[in-house]
Amino acid sequence: MSQFGMQLPGGGGRRGASVNVYTGLMTAAVAALIAACVFTFMAASKLGKNGDAFSPQVAKQIDLK
């Protein structure tokens, strides 16, 4: 059957995984999420008490540096 260009079901399973466009898109998305987390942490550390990004704020007492 292969002489007529027909393929049997499951024949593509032997092929190994390869890098494709979806791998690149996933890598770009992960890089963008990491960059967003870094920028958010930097902005929060400017607003936090004593440069701490995770300290809670008191209403109407936010001091911008």
N, C-alpha and C positions, 0 to 999 in steps of 0.2 A: 504494500500500500504506500510505502514511503516514496516509491518511484513516481507516483502520481502527485506528489506534493501534499498528501494528506497526513495529518498528524493524529496520533492517538491521544485520547484524554489522559491527562496527568503526565504527559511527557515533559512539560515545562518545569516540573518540580525538581528536576536534577540541577537546574541552573541556580547558581548562587545569588545571594542578594547583592545589589549594586546601588551605588549612589545615584539618585534621580532628582528631579526638580522638587519633589515633596520633601526630600531630606534637606535641601537647601532652604526651602521656605520654613521648615521647622527650626533650623539653626538660626535663621534670621529672626524668627519670632522669639526664641529663647534669648537671643542677644538683646532684643528690644525690651523684653521684660526685665532683664537684669539691669539694663541702663535706666529704666523707669524706676526700679527699686532704689538704685543709687541716688538718682536725682531727688526722689521723694525723701530719702533719709537725710540728704544734705539740707534740703529745705526745712525739714522738721527739726534738725539740730540747730538751725538758726533761730527758730521760735521757741525751742525748749529751754527750760530753766538750766542755767549753767552749761549750755551746749549739749544737753542730753535730749536725744530725739524721742525718748519713750516716756518722759515725765509728763504728767497731766497739767493742763493749763487751768488757771483760775480765770473765771469770766471777768472781762474788762480790766485785766491786769497783764495783758500780753505786752512784753517789752521787745520791740524790734531792734536788732543791733545794726 
